[in-house]
C-alpha cells in the first residue's frame, strides 16, 4: 500500500513520475519514483520500446506528438522516404494548434484523450493531487478545461478534478527536476531531519 499526498507526472520525451508523501507524525517527506510511463493505457495498443503494448509513454511523450506531426512512425523514429516539408518542432506544433490546424488539433485532442485516461487511473489509485510537469505543462495549462471535461466524462462519481489537477508553471526547469528525481529521497531526507 503506497500512500501519496501527490503524484507528479513528468511529460517530456519520456513519461516519468514520482509519488510524494509526508509522514503525518514526523512531517518527513519521502518520494518514490514510479515507472508511470509504462502504465498500460490501451490493451493491445501500440508497441512501446519496453516491449509491452499500450504504454502511457507510447501515447503521451512529447516525442509522440512531434513524430505524429511530422508523419513519422513513432516506433521506428525514422522514415525511408525523404521528407520534403520543414520539420515540425514542439513549439511549432502548438502554434499550429492555436492557429486551428485541423491535423494538429486532432492529434492534440487524441493526446488529451489518452492523458485523461492516465490521470483518471492515477486518481482512482492514489486519491491524491496530481501535478503535471514537463516541457508541455504550460500547454496543458492552456487546455486544462478541455482536459478536465475529458476526465469528468470517464467517471460515474463526482470528483473535483480542478481541485486535484495542477500544472507546473516552471516548464523550462521541469525536465531538470525529472532528471533529479532519483536524488529526491536523499535530498528531502537531509532537508527535513
C-alpha positions as CSV (number, residue, x, y, z in Angstrom):
1,X,0.0,0.0,0.0
2,X,1.5,3.3,-1.1
3,X,0.2,6.5,0.5
4,X,0.5,9.6,-1.6
5,X,0.0,13.3,-0.9
6,X,0.6,13.9,-4.6
7,X,1.6,12.2,-7.8
8,X,4.0,14.1,-10.0
9,X,3.7,13.2,-13.7
10,X,6.6,14.4,-15.9
11,X,5.5,14.7,-19.6
12,X,8.6,15.2,-21.8
13,X,10.5,13.0,-24.2
14,X,9.9,10.2,-21.7
15,X,7.0,9.9,-19.3
16,X,8.2,9.6,-15.7
17,X,6.7,10.2,-12.3
18,X,7.0,10.0,-8.6
19,X,4.8,9.8,-5.5
20,X,5.3,12.3,-2.8
21,X,4.2,11.6,0.8
22,X,4.6,13.5,4.1
23,X,4.5,11.3,7.2
24,X,1.9,12.9,9.4
25,X,3.8,12.0,12.7
26,X,7.3,13.1,11.7
27,X,6.5,15.6,8.9
28,X,9.2,13.9,6.9
29,X,8.7,14.0,3.1
30,X,9.6,11.0,1.1
31,X,9.4,10.3,-2.6
32,X,9.1,7.1,-4.6
33,X,10.0,7.1,-8.3
34,X,7.4,5.2,-10.3
35,X,7.7,4.0,-13.9
36,X,4.4,5.7,-14.8
37,X,5.4,5.7,-18.5
38,X,4.8,2.0,-18.6
39,X,1.3,2.0,-17.1
40,X,-0.9,0.4,-19.7
41,X,-3.4,2.9,-21.3
42,X,-4.7,0.7,-24.1
43,X,-4.7,-3.1,-24.1
44,X,-3.1,-4.4,-27.2
45,X,-2.2,-0.8,-28.2
46,X,0.9,0.5,-30.0
47,X,4.2,-1.3,-29.1
48,X,6.4,0.6,-26.6
49,X,10.2,0.5,-26.6
50,X,10.0,-1.6,-23.4
51,X,8.4,-4.4,-25.4
52,X,4.9,-4.0,-23.9
53,X,1.9,-2.6,-25.7
54,X,-0.3,0.5,-25.0
55,X,2.1,2.2,-22.5
56,X,1.4,5.8,-21.3
57,X,4.9,6.6,-22.7
58,X,3.8,5.5,-26.2
59,X,0.9,7.8,-26.3
60,X,1.8,10.8,-24.1
61,X,5.5,11.5,-24.6
62,X,6.4,14.7,-26.4
63,X,8.3,12.7,-28.9
64,X,5.0,11.0,-29.9
65,X,3.5,14.4,-30.6
66,X,6.4,15.6,-32.7
67,X,6.7,12.3,-34.6
68,X,3.0,12.2,-35.4
69,X,3.0,15.8,-36.5
70,X,5.9,15.0,-38.8
71,X,4.2,11.9,-40.2
72,X,6.9,9.6,-38.8
73,X,6.5,6.1,-37.5
74,X,6.6,6.7,-33.7
75,X,8.0,3.3,-33.1
76,X,10.9,3.4,-35.6
77,X,11.7,7.1,-35.4
78,X,12.8,7.2,-39.0
79,X,11.3,7.2,-42.4
80,X,12.6,5.5,-45.5
81,X,11.5,8.4,-47.7
82,X,13.0,11.9,-47.8
83,X,10.7,14.3,-46.0
84,X,10.2,17.3,-48.3
85,X,8.4,19.5,-45.7
86,X,10.1,21.5,-42.9
87,X,10.5,19.6,-39.7
88,X,7.8,20.4,-37.1
89,X,9.1,21.0,-33.6
90,X,7.0,21.1,-30.4
91,X,6.6,24.9,-30.3
92,X,5.5,25.0,-34.0
93,X,3.1,22.1,-33.3
94,X,1.4,24.1,-30.6
95,X,1.4,27.3,-32.7
96,X,-0.4,25.2,-35.3
97,X,-3.0,24.1,-32.7
98,X,-3.5,27.7,-31.7
99,X,-4.0,28.7,-35.4
100,X,-6.6,25.9,-35.9
101,X,-4.5,23.5,-38.0
102,X,-7.0,20.6,-38.3
103,X,-4.4,17.8,-38.3
104,X,-2.6,19.2,-35.3
105,X,-5.8,19.9,-33.4
106,X,-6.9,16.2,-34.0
107,X,-3.5,15.0,-32.8
108,X,-3.7,17.2,-29.7
109,X,-7.3,16.1,-28.9
110,X,-6.2,12.4,-29.2
111,X,-3.3,13.2,-26.9
112,X,-5.6,14.8,-24.3
113,X,-7.9,11.7,-24.5
114,X,-5.0,9.4,-23.6
115,X,-3.8,11.8,-20.9
116,X,-7.3,12.0,-19.4
117,X,-7.3,8.1,-19.0
118,X,-3.9,8.2,-17.3
119,X,-4.9,10.9,-14.9
120,X,-8.2,9.3,-14.2
121,X,-6.5,6.0,-13.4
122,X,-3.9,7.7,-11.2
123,X,-6.6,9.5,-9.2
124,X,-8.5,6.3,-8.7
125,X,-5.4,4.5,-7.5
126,X,-3.9,7.2,-5.2
127,X,-6.8,9.6,-4.4
128,X,-4.3,12.4,-4.2
129,X,-3.4,15.6,-6.0
130,X,-1.8,15.2,-9.4
131,X,0.8,17.6,-10.7
132,X,1.7,17.6,-14.4
133,X,5.1,19.0,-15.2
134,X,7.5,18.7,-18.1
135,X,8.1,20.6,-21.2
136,X,4.5,20.8,-22.2
137,X,2.9,21.6,-18.8
138,X,2.2,25.2,-19.9
139,X,0.4,23.9,-23.0
140,X,-1.6,21.5,-20.7
141,X,-2.5,24.5,-18.5
142,X,-3.9,26.3,-21.6
143,X,-6.2,23.4,-22.3
144,X,-6.9,22.4,-18.7
145,X,-10.7,23.0,-19.0
146,X,-10.8,20.6,-22.0
147,X,-8.7,18.0,-20.1
148,X,-11.0,18.4,-17.0
149,X,-14.1,17.8,-19.1
150,X,-12.5,14.6,-20.6
151,X,-11.6,13.3,-17.2
152,X,-15.1,14.1,-15.8
153,X,-16.6,12.1,-18.7
154,X,-14.7,9.0,-17.6
155,X,-16.1,8.8,-14.1
156,X,-19.5,7.9,-12.7
157,X,-18.9,9.7,-9.4
158,X,-18.4,13.4,-8.9
159,X,-14.8,14.4,-8.2
160,X,-13.4,17.9,-8.1
161,X,-10.9,17.5,-11.0
162,X,-10.0,21.2,-11.0
163,X,-9.2,20.9,-7.3
164,X,-6.8,17.9,-7.6
165,X,-5.2,18.5,-11.0
166,X,-2.4,21.0,-11.1
167,X,0.2,22.1,-13.8
168,X,3.7,23.3,-13.2
169,X,4.4,26.9,-14.1
170,X,8.1,26.2,-14.4
171,X,8.1,24.1,-17.6
172,X,11.6,25.0,-18.7
173,X,13.0,23.6,-15.5
174,X,10.8,20.6,-15.1
175,X,12.9,18.3,-17.2
176,X,15.9,19.1,-15.0
177,X,13.8,18.2,-12.0
178,X,12.7,15.0,-13.6
179,X,16.3,14.0,-14.2
180,X,17.0,14.7,-10.5
181,X,14.1,12.5,-9.2
182,X,16.5,9.8,-8.3
183,X,18.2,12.1,-5.9
184,X,15.0,13.5,-4.3
185,X,14.7,10.9,-1.5
186,X,18.2,11.6,-0.1
187,X,17.9,15.4,-0.5
188,X,14.5,15.6,1.1
189,X,15.5,13.4,4.0
190,X,18.5,15.6,4.6
191,X,16.4,18.8,4.5
192,X,13.8,17.6,6.9
193,X,15.9,15.8,9.5
